[in-house]
Amino acid sequence: MRNLFVAALLGFKQDGSGRLRKIGSGERGASLIAVMALTTAVLLIGAALFIFGTAEHDLVTYQAEEAKAFYLAEAGIQRTKAYLTAKMNGTPPQYPASGSFTSEALGHGEYTTTFRSAGGMGSTFTKYDVVSIGQVNGVKSEIHVTIGKETFAKYLWFTNQSNFFRWFTSNDNLDGLVHCNNWIRINGDPWFGDKVTTTRDRILMFPWSRPTFEKGYEVSVDRIPVPNRNKLRTDLRGAAQSGGLLLGNLIGAQARYEIVLARNGANGFLSYRSYRRQGHHYVHSSWVDVNLTTLNGLVWAEETVWLEGTLDGRLTIGSEGNICIRDDVLYLDSTPGSGPNPGCDDMLGLVSRGNIIVSRTTPNDNDCEIHAAMIALQSSFEVEDPAVGSPRGDLIVYGSITQSHWGRVCVFEIAGWIVHGYSRQYHYDTRMQSEAPPFYPETGCYLITRWTEVLPSV
């Protein structure tokens, strides 16, 4: 082929017998045009390949630098979280109104991060808006986040201690984060809709168990410390004295406060009365009605609390003793059995220095539903007389459960089927990823509640 091309340039072509002969003048002109066209096409293709190759190289370089800039912006976010966490956990705690880290060099680039207070819920739930820009060789990546104090309402089920007699069983369903600072035990086929974590090196289960972990599980994680009971009492009692409702000490070992939310249909109100010893007998006081809008969001009782009713508003109820659930505790803007409705702004926290107990009452003999974030610091979230009577249906929770010890809610047979007590139907209130009831106990960390990447114009 190369010889024919050279021959054509010299004015010859191959005839039918394969011999070369002289090309006429007309044929010579056409051949030269064809050769020039072919040469031009080859040159254009080569140039295009060179341009495409250069552009591809530039694109790959830009993408690599853009990725580096993105991680630099993320580094700025983490630096800000660590700084604000250290300030929050200092003595005394500090909450800067604003601040920045400017042109901080890292790797082959730098980041600039600014933050400002965005307020929050009550005096104990501070949020910050953070803007972080990473830059490498003029290529930038910008991230906007909102961070807020992380509370124990982050977990659907959090337990500090467990023992051999506490197990997840068949018909148990939990759709939020589950964590235990000790052993997690399984007998049967429970369903976990979110990640499960334990500080131990494995999850204990019987050979016939077939649990479902929709988002997996992780073992040997770091221990998460629980709040200090005494400090929590001091903080909440003080807040109740300063704009909340403080229910003081009563006489008698059986003394208590009975609290009904929306008693007699009075939405937005809390009603309470005391039960105390008077001489040789116990007597009830008259009912007192309190408009929730007159409170700072906190009620603290120095005695055990009996609770039931429907909440319209945001409230945390704390007790020096136990909190006993006597009947359903629901949000006004909710659907029984389905939890808070979209847009619901009701939110309840229950904080006990003792136990949170689902009482064995006639209403609770056929299911019990609770809408609340709950924390029991001395012992457990548990059921009264869990080994007595017929199965009581479902214990339905929309919110969060934190307990010092794994409380007992049922008795089951060897295969995991309930014979006494309740099946667990625990559902996470996703609003608590970015919010919490007023004055609810914190983990001592900040949590990213909103994340947005601002794409650059190209």
HELIX and SHEET records of a PDB file:
HELIX    1   1 ARG A    2  LEU A   10  1                                   9    
HELIX    2   2 SER A   25  MET A   88  1                                  64    
HELIX    3   3 GLY A  122  THR A  124  5                                   3    
HELIX    4   4 PHE A  152  LYS A  154  5                                   3    
HELIX    5   5 ARG A  229  GLN A  241  1                                  13    
HELIX    6   6 ARG A  263  GLY A  265  5                                   3    
HELIX    7   7 LEU A  292  THR A  294  5                                   3    
HELIX    8   8 PRO A  363  ASP A  365  5                                   3    
HELIX    9   9 THR A  430  GLN A  433  5                                   4    
SHEET    1   A 2 PHE A  12  GLN A  14  0                                        
SHEET    2   A 2 LEU A  20  LYS A  22 -1                                        
SHEET    1   B 5 SER A  98  LEU A 106  0                                        
SHEET    2   B 5 GLY A 109  GLY A 120 -1                                        
SHEET    3   B 5 THR A 126  VAL A 136 -1                                        
SHEET    4   B 5 VAL A 139  THR A 151 -1                                        
SHEET    5   B 5 GLU A 442  VAL A 454 -1                                        
SHEET    1   C 9 THR A 212  PHE A 213  0                                        
SHEET    2   C 9 TRP A 191  PHE A 192  1                                        
SHEET    3   C 9 ASN A 173  LEU A 174  1                                        
SHEET    4   C 9 ILE A 418  TYR A 428  1                                        
SHEET    5   C 9 PRO A 391  HIS A 405  1                                        
SHEET    6   C 9 TRP A 157  GLN A 161  1                                        
SHEET    7   C 9 VAL A 178  CYS A 180  1                                        
SHEET    8   C 9 VAL A 196  THR A 198  1                                        
SHEET    9   C 9 TYR A 217  GLU A 218  1                                        
SHEET    1   D 3 PHE A 168  THR A 169  0                                        
SHEET    2   D 3 ARG A 185  ASN A 187  1                                        
SHEET    3   D 3 LEU A 204  MET A 205  1                                        
SHEET    1   E 5 THR A 212  PHE A 213  0                                        
SHEET    2   E 5 TRP A 191  PHE A 192  1                                        
SHEET    3   E 5 ASN A 173  LEU A 174  1                                        
SHEET    4   E 5 ILE A 418  TYR A 428  1                                        
SHEET    5   E 5 CYS A 410  PHE A 412 -1                                        
SHEET    1   F10 THR A 212  PHE A 213  0                                        
SHEET    2   F10 TRP A 191  PHE A 192  1                                        
SHEET    3   F10 ASN A 173  LEU A 174  1                                        
SHEET    4   F10 ILE A 418  TYR A 428  1                                        
SHEET    5   F10 PRO A 391  HIS A 405  1                                        
SHEET    6   F10 CYS A 368  ALA A 376  1                                        
SHEET    7   F10 MET A 347  SER A 352  1                                        
SHEET    8   F10 ARG A 314  SER A 319  1                                        
SHEET    9   F10 LEU A 298  ALA A 301  1                                        
SHEET   10   F10 LEU A 245  LEU A 247  1                                        
SHEET    1   G 7 HIS A 281  HIS A 284  0                                        
SHEET    2   G 7 PHE A 269  GLN A 278 -1                                        
SHEET    3   G 7 ARG A 256  LEU A 261 -1                                        
SHEET    4   G 7 THR A 304  LEU A 311  1                                        
SHEET    5   G 7 ILE A 323  TYR A 331  1                                        
SHEET    6   G 7 ILE A 356  VAL A 358  1                                        
SHEET    7   G 7 PHE A 381  VAL A 383  1                                        
SHEET    1   H 3 HIS A 281  HIS A 284  0                                        
SHEET    2   H 3 PHE A 269  GLN A 278 -1                                        
SHEET    3   H 3 VAL A 288  ASN A 291 -1                                        
SHEET    1   I 2 SER A 334  THR A 335  0                                        
SHEET    2   I 2 GLY A 339  PRO A 340 -1                                        
END                                                                             
